[in-house]
Amino acid sequence: MTDSLDRGPEPFVANIEQATLDNDNYRTTLWTGKNLQVTLMCIQPGHDIGLEVHDTHDQFLRIKAGQATVYTGSSKDNLTSWTANNDDAVLVPAGSWHNLVNTGDIPLRIYSIYGPPQHPHGTVHVTKEDADASE
């Protein structure tokens, strides 16, 4: 892990699009508050977030650069897929299975908003392997 950029829970103003483009870590928490968290993600071509469900968290994801196949559904075995590109948003309600797979040829750059926070304040995962090891 590298030094955290997490500025929460203090008030904070940022160019979220530039911060997303500048982030080269798999996951970096930008801001963690009591009820909300913003994370930045960089997913390499051919890689994914991993099929997951957050039972108590709603999630908003916005693609700033790249292309993804988005999978969502009520169970691991009942998924619908969409193609999402630069500037698309993905909204995932609590209890929905989901995954984003980078199907493009450039890093997929995303910012994600969780309500409530999903990761500990200051979380930085340089790689997906780091993220998997910490769960």
VMD Tcl script that builds the backbone (N, CA, C; Angstrom):
set m [mol new atoms 405]
animate dup $m
set s [atomselect $m all]
$s set {name element resname resid chain x y z} {
  {N N MET 1 A 0.841 -1.184 0.000}
  {CA C MET 1 A 0.000 0.000 0.000}
  {C C MET 1 A 0.881 1.241 0.000}
  {N N THR 2 A 0.345 2.305 -0.610}
  {CA C THR 2 A 1.058 3.573 -0.635}
  {C C THR 2 A 0.343 4.558 0.274}
  {N N ASP 3 A 0.863 5.761 0.383}
  {CA C ASP 3 A 0.252 6.767 1.234}
  {C C ASP 3 A -1.170 7.076 0.781}
  {N N SER 4 A -2.051 7.247 1.747}
  {CA C SER 4 A -3.450 7.521 1.477}
  {C C SER 4 A -3.658 8.981 1.076}
  {N N LEU 5 A -4.595 9.191 0.205}
  {CA C LEU 5 A -5.033 10.538 -0.169}
  {C C LEU 5 A -6.386 10.868 0.447}
  {N N ASP 6 A -6.897 9.991 1.297}
  {CA C ASP 6 A -8.248 10.133 1.847}
  {C C ASP 6 A -8.358 11.422 2.661}
  {N N ARG 7 A -9.235 12.314 2.223}
  {CA C ARG 7 A -9.395 13.619 2.858}
  {C C ARG 7 A -10.607 13.693 3.783}
  {N N GLY 8 A -11.340 12.585 3.908}
  {CA C GLY 8 A -12.526 12.588 4.747}
  {C C GLY 8 A -12.175 12.440 6.210}
  {N N PRO 9 A -13.028 12.838 7.079}
  {CA C PRO 9 A -14.350 13.369 6.809}
  {C C PRO 9 A -14.420 14.898 6.724}
  {N N GLU 10 A -13.282 15.541 6.542}
  {CA C GLU 10 A -13.281 17.001 6.433}
  {C C GLU 10 A -13.894 17.432 5.098}
  {N N PRO 11 A -14.511 18.625 5.036}
  {CA C PRO 11 A -14.984 19.132 3.753}
  {C C PRO 11 A -13.833 19.171 2.753}
  {N N PHE 12 A -14.143 18.898 1.494}
  {CA C PHE 12 A -13.096 18.738 0.490}
  {C C PHE 12 A -13.662 19.057 -0.884}
  {N N VAL 13 A -12.892 19.754 -1.681}
  {CA C VAL 13 A -13.265 20.062 -3.065}
  {C C VAL 13 A -12.186 19.496 -3.972}
  {N N ALA 14 A -12.598 18.775 -5.022}
  {CA C ALA 14 A -11.631 18.173 -5.936}
  {C C ALA 14 A -12.204 18.127 -7.336}
  {N N ASN 15 A -11.334 18.158 -8.311}
  {CA C ASN 15 A -11.726 17.872 -9.684}
  {C C ASN 15 A -11.756 16.349 -9.790}
  {N N ILE 16 A -12.937 15.758 -9.607}
  {CA C ILE 16 A -13.075 14.311 -9.525}
  {C C ILE 16 A -12.635 13.632 -10.819}
  {N N GLU 17 A -12.873 14.256 -11.939}
  {CA C GLU 17 A -12.474 13.649 -13.208}
  {C C GLU 17 A -10.953 13.597 -13.337}
  {N N GLN 18 A -10.266 14.673 -12.961}
  {CA C GLN 18 A -8.807 14.674 -13.038}
  {C C GLN 18 A -8.213 13.709 -12.018}
  {N N ALA 19 A -8.785 13.681 -10.819}
  {CA C ALA 19 A -8.295 12.745 -9.801}
  {C C ALA 19 A -8.451 11.301 -10.281}
  {N N THR 20 A -9.549 11.016 -10.965}
  {CA C THR 20 A -9.780 9.667 -11.504}
  {C C THR 20 A -8.748 9.329 -12.571}
  {N N LEU 21 A -8.476 10.267 -13.451}
  {CA C LEU 21 A -7.479 10.035 -14.510}
  {C C LEU 21 A -6.067 9.899 -13.954}
  {N N ASP 22 A -5.777 10.603 -12.862}
  {CA C ASP 22 A -4.433 10.588 -12.274}
  {C C ASP 22 A -4.162 9.348 -11.425}
  {N N ASN 23 A -5.209 8.645 -11.007}
  {CA C ASN 23 A -5.049 7.487 -10.131}
  {C C ASN 23 A -4.584 6.265 -10.925}
  {N N ASP 24 A -3.455 5.691 -10.533}
  {CA C ASP 24 A -2.950 4.473 -11.171}
  {C C ASP 24 A -3.111 3.235 -10.283}
  {N N ASN 25 A -3.633 3.409 -9.071}
  {CA C ASN 25 A -3.859 2.288 -8.165}
  {C C ASN 25 A -5.158 1.585 -8.533}
  {N N TYR 26 A -5.219 0.308 -8.234}
  {CA C TYR 26 A -6.457 -0.432 -8.421}
  {C C TYR 26 A -7.585 0.246 -7.643}
  {N N ARG 27 A -7.308 0.617 -6.386}
  {CA C ARG 27 A -8.313 1.316 -5.576}
  {C C ARG 27 A -7.634 2.296 -4.644}
  {N N THR 28 A -8.152 3.513 -4.599}
  {CA C THR 28 A -7.704 4.537 -3.659}
  {C C THR 28 A -8.929 5.224 -3.087}
  {N N THR 29 A -9.055 5.267 -1.762}
  {CA C THR 29 A -10.155 6.037 -1.188}
  {C C THR 29 A -9.772 7.513 -1.228}
  {N N LEU 30 A -10.627 8.308 -1.833}
  {CA C LEU 30 A -10.401 9.750 -1.940}
  {C C LEU 30 A -11.022 10.485 -0.758}
  {N N TRP 31 A -12.210 10.017 -0.345}
  {CA C TRP 31 A -12.918 10.697 0.738}
  {C C TRP 31 A -13.819 9.688 1.435}
  {N N THR 32 A -13.691 9.614 2.765}
  {CA C THR 32 A -14.536 8.729 3.557}
  {C C THR 32 A -15.203 9.528 4.654}
  {N N GLY 33 A -16.520 9.542 4.629}
  {CA C GLY 33 A -17.309 10.193 5.667}
  {C C GLY 33 A -18.111 9.168 6.443}
  {N N LYS 34 A -19.027 9.661 7.249}
  {CA C LYS 34 A -19.857 8.776 8.064}
  {C C LYS 34 A -20.829 7.972 7.203}
  {N N ASN 35 A -21.394 8.590 6.166}
  {CA C ASN 35 A -22.447 7.955 5.376}
  {C C ASN 35 A -22.113 7.755 3.905}
  {N N LEU 36 A -20.915 8.184 3.484}
  {CA C LEU 36 A -20.581 8.196 2.065}
  {C C LEU 36 A -19.083 8.006 1.892}
  {N N GLN 37 A -18.699 7.373 0.781}
  {CA C GLN 37 A -17.285 7.193 0.473}
  {C C GLN 37 A -17.083 7.312 -1.034}
  {N N VAL 38 A -15.990 7.985 -1.432}
  {CA C VAL 38 A -15.608 8.087 -2.837}
  {C C VAL 38 A -14.289 7.345 -3.014}
  {N N THR 39 A -14.274 6.415 -3.961}
  {CA C THR 39 A -13.044 5.697 -4.283}
  {C C THR 39 A -12.716 5.898 -5.753}
  {N N LEU 40 A -11.434 5.828 -6.066}
  {CA C LEU 40 A -10.946 5.912 -7.439}
  {C C LEU 40 A -10.414 4.538 -7.803}
  {N N MET 41 A -10.672 4.086 -9.045}
  {CA C MET 41 A -10.209 2.770 -9.469}
  {C C MET 41 A -9.562 2.840 -10.842}
  {N N CYS 42 A -8.553 2.004 -11.031}
  {CA C CYS 42 A -7.879 1.844 -12.315}
  {C C CYS 42 A -7.772 0.342 -12.573}
  {N N ILE 43 A -8.519 -0.135 -13.560}
  {CA C ILE 43 A -8.577 -1.564 -13.862}
  {C C ILE 43 A -7.932 -1.789 -15.223}
  {N N GLN 44 A -6.940 -2.638 -15.245}
  {CA C GLN 44 A -6.170 -2.880 -16.468}
  {C C GLN 44 A -6.990 -3.667 -17.499}
  {N N PRO 45 A -6.665 -3.539 -18.792}
  {CA C PRO 45 A -7.381 -4.282 -19.834}
  {C C PRO 45 A -7.419 -5.784 -19.525}
  {N N GLY 46 A -8.596 -6.365 -19.705}
  {CA C GLY 46 A -8.788 -7.786 -19.452}
  {C C GLY 46 A -9.054 -8.137 -18.002}
  {N N HIS 47 A -8.917 -7.179 -17.093}
  {CA C HIS 47 A -9.138 -7.423 -15.665}
  {C C HIS 47 A -10.537 -6.944 -15.278}
  {N N ASP 48 A -10.936 -7.262 -14.044}
  {CA C ASP 48 A -12.275 -6.897 -13.593}
  {C C ASP 48 A -12.269 -6.526 -12.112}
  {N N ILE 49 A -13.414 -6.064 -11.655}
  {CA C ILE 49 A -13.602 -5.787 -10.231}
  {C C ILE 49 A -13.778 -7.103 -9.484}
  {N N GLY 50 A -14.449 -8.047 -10.106}
  {CA C GLY 50 A -14.778 -9.319 -9.466}
  {C C GLY 50 A -16.248 -9.321 -9.093}
  {N N LEU 51 A -16.917 -10.414 -9.369}
  {CA C LEU 51 A -18.340 -10.518 -9.070}
  {C C LEU 51 A -18.546 -10.397 -7.563}
  {N N GLU 52 A -19.406 -9.456 -7.153}
  {CA C GLU 52 A -19.606 -9.182 -5.732}
  {C C GLU 52 A -21.002 -8.654 -5.492}
  {N N VAL 53 A -21.382 -8.637 -4.224}
  {CA C VAL 53 A -22.652 -8.066 -3.797}
  {C C VAL 53 A -22.395 -7.311 -2.494}
  {N N HIS 54 A -23.023 -6.164 -2.345}
  {CA C HIS 54 A -22.973 -5.386 -1.099}
  {C C HIS 54 A -24.400 -5.375 -0.546}
  {N N ASP 55 A -24.638 -6.146 0.503}
  {CA C ASP 55 A -26.000 -6.282 1.027}
  {C C ASP 55 A -26.545 -4.998 1.627}
  {N N THR 56 A -25.659 -4.132 2.141}
  {CA C THR 56 A -26.129 -2.929 2.844}
  {C C THR 56 A -25.629 -1.636 2.199}
  {N N HIS 57 A -25.074 -1.722 0.982}
  {CA C HIS 57 A -24.489 -0.541 0.348}
  {C C HIS 57 A -25.067 -0.327 -1.043}
  {N N ASP 58 A -25.516 0.878 -1.306}
  {CA C ASP 58 A -25.789 1.285 -2.677}
  {C C ASP 58 A -24.468 1.771 -3.260}
  {N N GLN 59 A -24.327 1.656 -4.586}
  {CA C GLN 59 A -23.073 2.067 -5.226}
  {C C GLN 59 A -23.362 2.763 -6.545}
  {N N PHE 60 A -22.638 3.853 -6.766}
  {CA C PHE 60 A -22.664 4.608 -8.019}
  {C C PHE 60 A -21.257 4.523 -8.599}
  {N N LEU 61 A -21.144 4.106 -9.850}
  {CA C LEU 61 A -19.850 4.053 -10.523}
  {C C LEU 61 A -19.935 4.894 -11.788}
  {N N ARG 62 A -18.906 5.681 -12.039}
  {CA C ARG 62 A -18.857 6.478 -13.262}
  {C C ARG 62 A -17.554 6.181 -13.982}
  {N N ILE 63 A -17.694 5.846 -15.250}
  {CA C ILE 63 A -16.524 5.551 -16.076}
  {C C ILE 63 A -16.011 6.863 -16.651}
  {N N LYS 64 A -14.785 7.170 -16.344}
  {CA C LYS 64 A -14.150 8.384 -16.880}
  {C C LYS 64 A -13.355 8.079 -18.138}
  {N N ALA 65 A -12.776 6.885 -18.227}
  {CA C ALA 65 A -12.029 6.494 -19.426}
  {C C ALA 65 A -12.115 4.983 -19.574}
  {N N GLY 66 A -12.288 4.544 -20.808}
  {CA C GLY 66 A -12.277 3.123 -21.093}
  {C C GLY 66 A -13.635 2.562 -21.438}
  {N N GLN 67 A -13.661 1.245 -21.546}
  {CA C GLN 67 A -14.874 0.512 -21.902}
  {C C GLN 67 A -14.989 -0.714 -21.014}
  {N N ALA 68 A -16.207 -1.025 -20.597}
  {CA C ALA 68 A -16.427 -2.175 -19.724}
  {C C ALA 68 A -17.677 -2.925 -20.137}
  {N N THR 69 A -17.673 -4.207 -19.843}
  {CA C THR 69 A -18.918 -4.961 -19.819}
  {C C THR 69 A -19.347 -4.978 -18.368}
  {N N VAL 70 A -20.576 -4.544 -18.134}
  {CA C VAL 70 A -21.144 -4.456 -16.794}
  {C C VAL 70 A -22.137 -5.602 -16.631}
  {N N TYR 71 A -21.990 -6.337 -15.543}
  {CA C TYR 71 A -22.909 -7.423 -15.213}
  {C C TYR 71 A -23.631 -7.066 -13.927}
  {N N THR 72 A -24.955 -7.189 -13.906}
  {CA C THR 72 A -25.731 -6.974 -12.687}
  {C C THR 72 A -26.879 -7.979 -12.652}
  {N N GLY 73 A -27.303 -8.309 -11.443}
  {CA C GLY 73 A -28.433 -9.208 -11.313}
  {C C GLY 73 A -28.759 -9.537 -9.884}
  {N N SER 74 A -29.860 -10.267 -9.716}
  {CA C SER 74 A -30.343 -10.612 -8.384}
  {C C SER 74 A -29.581 -11.782 -7.764}
  {N N SER 75 A -28.831 -12.520 -8.598}
  {CA C SER 75 A -28.012 -13.622 -8.093}
  {C C SER 75 A -26.817 -13.815 -9.019}
  {N N LYS 76 A -25.838 -14.599 -8.571}
  {CA C LYS 76 A -24.655 -14.875 -9.388}
  {C C LYS 76 A -25.030 -15.549 -10.704}
  {N N ASP 77 A -26.125 -16.277 -10.680}
  {CA C ASP 77 A -26.531 -17.068 -11.848}
  {C C ASP 77 A -27.594 -16.380 -12.697}
  {N N ASN 78 A -27.949 -15.150 -12.373}
  {CA C ASN 78 A -28.997 -14.433 -13.095}
  {C C ASN 78 A -28.517 -13.011 -13.371}
  {N N LEU 79 A -27.584 -12.877 -14.320}
  {CA C LEU 79 A -26.958 -11.587 -14.594}
  {C C LEU 79 A -27.346 -11.080 -15.973}
  {N N THR 80 A -27.528 -9.773 -16.058}
  {CA C THR 80 A -27.734 -9.079 -17.323}
  {C C THR 80 A -26.453 -8.324 -17.621}
  {N N SER 81 A -26.104 -8.186 -18.905}
  {CA C SER 81 A -24.878 -7.459 -19.242}
  {C C SER 81 A -25.180 -6.266 -20.126}
  {N N TRP 82 A -24.340 -5.228 -19.957}
  {CA C TRP 82 A -24.394 -4.020 -20.756}
  {C C TRP 82 A -22.975 -3.636 -21.131}
  {N N THR 83 A -22.846 -2.886 -22.206}
  {CA C THR 83 A -21.568 -2.259 -22.528}
  {C C THR 83 A -21.625 -0.835 -22.016}
  {N N ALA 84 A -20.599 -0.419 -21.293}
  {CA C ALA 84 A -20.521 0.938 -20.747}
  {C C ALA 84 A -19.208 1.566 -21.197}
  {N N ASN 85 A -19.263 2.849 -21.496}
  {CA C ASN 85 A -18.109 3.572 -22.021}
  {C C ASN 85 A -17.855 4.841 -21.223}
  {N N ASN 86 A -16.839 5.574 -21.670}
  {CA C ASN 86 A -16.478 6.853 -21.091}
  {C C ASN 86 A -17.729 7.697 -20.827}
  {N N ASP 87 A -17.833 8.214 -19.620}
  {CA C ASP 87 A -18.904 9.090 -19.152}
  {C C ASP 87 A -20.207 8.380 -18.807}
  {N N ASP 88 A -20.271 7.047 -18.916}
  {CA C ASP 88 A -21.462 6.320 -18.478}
  {C C ASP 88 A -21.433 6.144 -16.967}
  {N N ALA 89 A -22.609 6.039 -16.385}
  {CA C ALA 89 A -22.755 5.776 -14.952}
  {C C ALA 89 A -23.444 4.435 -14.763}
  {N N VAL 90 A -23.060 3.742 -13.717}
  {CA C VAL 90 A -23.645 2.459 -13.354}
  {C C VAL 90 A -24.171 2.602 -11.930}
  {N N LEU 91 A -25.445 2.310 -11.722}
  {CA C LEU 91 A -26.055 2.403 -10.398}
  {C C LEU 91 A -26.407 1.002 -9.924}
  {N N VAL 92 A -25.888 0.647 -8.750}
  {CA C VAL 92 A -26.055 -0.703 -8.224}
  {C C VAL 92 A -26.732 -0.613 -6.860}
  {N N PRO 93 A -27.987 -1.057 -6.763}
  {CA C PRO 93 A -28.646 -1.029 -5.461}
  {C C PRO 93 A -28.115 -2.121 -4.536}
  {N N ALA 94 A -28.223 -1.879 -3.250}
  {CA C ALA 94 A -27.818 -2.876 -2.259}
  {C C ALA 94 A -28.484 -4.208 -2.580}
  {N N GLY 95 A -27.720 -5.288 -2.439}
  {CA C GLY 95 A -28.250 -6.623 -2.679}
  {C C GLY 95 A -28.129 -7.109 -4.111}
  {N N SER 96 A -27.606 -6.290 -5.014}
  {CA C SER 96 A -27.451 -6.686 -6.416}
  {C C SER 96 A -26.034 -7.174 -6.684}
  {N N TRP 97 A -25.942 -8.329 -7.310}
  {CA C TRP 97 A -24.643 -8.823 -7.753}
  {C C TRP 97 A -24.171 -7.968 -8.902}
  {N N HIS 98 A -22.855 -7.735 -8.985}
  {CA C HIS 98 A -22.333 -6.889 -10.059}
  {C C HIS 98 A -20.856 -7.157 -10.304}
  {N N ASN 99 A -20.434 -6.819 -11.510}
  {CA C ASN 99 A -19.034 -6.899 -11.898}
  {C C ASN 99 A -18.835 -5.966 -13.083}
  {N N LEU 100 A -17.659 -5.380 -13.176}
  {CA C LEU 100 A -17.252 -4.604 -14.348}
  {C C LEU 100 A -15.981 -5.239 -14.875}
  {N N VAL 101 A -15.971 -5.565 -16.156}
  {CA C VAL 101 A -14.818 -6.168 -16.808}
  {C C VAL 101 A -14.286 -5.175 -17.835}
  {N N ASN 102 A -13.003 -4.863 -17.759}
  {CA C ASN 102 A -12.391 -3.954 -18.732}
  {C C ASN 102 A -12.252 -4.707 -20.051}
  {N N THR 103 A -13.075 -4.341 -21.022}
  {CA C THR 103 A -13.058 -4.978 -22.339}
  {C C THR 103 A -12.390 -4.096 -23.383}
  {N N GLY 104 A -11.792 -3.006 -22.938}
  {CA C GLY 104 A -11.094 -2.106 -23.852}
  {C C GLY 104 A -9.602 -2.386 -23.869}
  {N N ASP 105 A -8.865 -1.492 -24.542}
  {CA C ASP 105 A -7.418 -1.672 -24.642}
  {C C ASP 105 A -6.637 -0.615 -23.876}
  {N N ILE 106 A -7.343 0.148 -23.027}
  {CA C ILE 106 A -6.702 1.118 -22.139}
  {C C ILE 106 A -7.193 0.860 -20.717}
  {N N PRO 107 A -6.480 1.363 -19.708}
  {CA C PRO 107 A -6.974 1.192 -18.336}
  {C C PRO 107 A -8.380 1.799 -18.176}
  {N N LEU 108 A -9.234 1.073 -17.489}
  {CA C LEU 108 A -10.582 1.524 -17.167}
  {C C LEU 108 A -10.475 2.382 -15.920}
  {N N ARG 109 A -10.853 3.639 -16.036}
  {CA C ARG 109 A -10.726 4.581 -14.916}
  {C C ARG 109 A -12.131 4.948 -14.440}
  {N N ILE 110 A -12.350 4.677 -13.168}
  {CA C ILE 110 A -13.678 4.789 -12.575}
  {C C ILE 110 A -13.586 5.537 -11.258}
  {N N TYR 111 A -14.622 6.317 -10.956}
  {CA C TYR 111 A -14.801 6.698 -9.557}
  {C C TYR 111 A -16.103 6.086 -9.081}
  {N N SER 112 A -16.093 5.706 -7.817}
  {CA C SER 112 A -17.212 4.990 -7.228}
  {C C SER 112 A -17.630 5.692 -5.942}
  {N N ILE 113 A -18.933 5.776 -5.747}
  {CA C ILE 113 A -19.477 6.351 -4.523}
  {C C ILE 113 A -20.290 5.269 -3.822}
  {N N TYR 114 A -19.933 4.995 -2.577}
  {CA C TYR 114 A -20.640 4.028 -1.746}
  {C C TYR 114 A -21.434 4.768 -0.678}
  {N N GLY 115 A -22.613 4.282 -0.389}
  {CA C GLY 115 A -23.362 4.785 0.738}
  {C C GLY 115 A -23.969 3.611 1.490}
  {N N PRO 116 A -23.545 3.342 2.693}
  {CA C PRO 116 A -22.467 3.955 3.469}
  {C C PRO 116 A -21.095 3.485 2.985}
  {N N PRO 117 A -20.008 3.968 3.614}
  {CA C PRO 117 A -18.665 3.570 3.185}
  {C C PRO 117 A -18.482 2.044 3.177}
  {N N GLN 118 A -17.697 1.584 2.220}
  {CA C GLN 118 A -17.418 0.156 2.062}
  {C C GLN 118 A -16.029 -0.240 2.579}
  {N N HIS 119 A -15.053 0.650 2.427}
  {CA C HIS 119 A -13.666 0.334 2.747}
  {C C HIS 119 A -13.186 1.188 3.927}
  {N N PRO 120 A -12.212 0.702 4.679}
  {CA C PRO 120 A -11.684 1.518 5.777}
  {C C PRO 120 A -11.081 2.827 5.267}
  {N N HIS 121 A -11.206 3.875 6.059}
  {CA C HIS 121 A -10.618 5.175 5.735}
  {C C HIS 121 A -9.155 4.983 5.364}
  {N N GLY 122 A -8.726 5.618 4.285}
  {CA C GLY 122 A -7.322 5.565 3.893}
  {C C GLY 122 A -6.920 4.346 3.078}
  {N N THR 123 A -7.879 3.522 2.666}
  {CA C THR 123 A -7.548 2.317 1.908}
  {C C THR 123 A -6.878 2.661 0.583}
  {N N VAL 124 A -5.747 2.017 0.327}
  {CA C VAL 124 A -5.074 2.088 -0.963}
  {C C VAL 124 A -4.667 0.661 -1.327}
  {N N HIS 125 A -5.155 0.184 -2.457}
  {CA C HIS 125 A -4.748 -1.114 -2.996}
  {C C HIS 125 A -4.080 -0.839 -4.330}
  {N N VAL 126 A -2.800 -1.081 -4.409}
  {CA C VAL 126 A -2.059 -0.816 -5.641}
  {C C VAL 126 A -2.535 -1.750 -6.743}
  {N N THR 127 A -2.811 -3.015 -6.398}
  {CA C THR 127 A -3.260 -4.003 -7.378}
  {C C THR 127 A -4.516 -4.703 -6.870}
  {N N LYS 128 A -5.206 -5.405 -7.776}
  {CA C LYS 128 A -6.368 -6.197 -7.378}
  {C C LYS 128 A -5.941 -7.304 -6.416}
  {N N GLU 129 A -4.763 -7.844 -6.620}
  {CA C GLU 129 A -4.252 -8.871 -5.718}
  {C C GLU 129 A -4.123 -8.331 -4.295}
  {N N ASP 130 A -3.685 -7.078 -4.155}
  {CA C ASP 130 A -3.626 -6.437 -2.839}
  {C C ASP 130 A -5.029 -6.341 -2.250}
  {N N ALA 131 A -5.997 -5.951 -3.075}
  {CA C ALA 131 A -7.383 -5.820 -2.610}
  {C C ALA 131 A -7.941 -7.170 -2.161}
  {N N ASP 132 A -7.717 -8.205 -2.981}
  {CA C ASP 132 A -8.210 -9.546 -2.642}
  {C C ASP 132 A -7.581 -10.054 -1.346}
  {N N ALA 133 A -6.290 -9.784 -1.160}
  {CA C ALA 133 A -5.584 -10.250 0.036}
  {C C ALA 133 A -6.102 -9.574 1.310}
  {N N SER 134 A -6.630 -8.366 1.182}
  {CA C SER 134 A -7.079 -7.630 2.373}
  {C C SER 134 A -8.511 -7.971 2.780}
  {N N GLU 135 A -9.221 -8.688 1.934}
  {CA C GLU 135 A -10.630 -9.023 2.259}
  {C C GLU 135 A -10.765 -10.314 2.985}
}
mol reanalyze $m
mol bondsrecalc $m
mol representation Tube
mol addrep $m
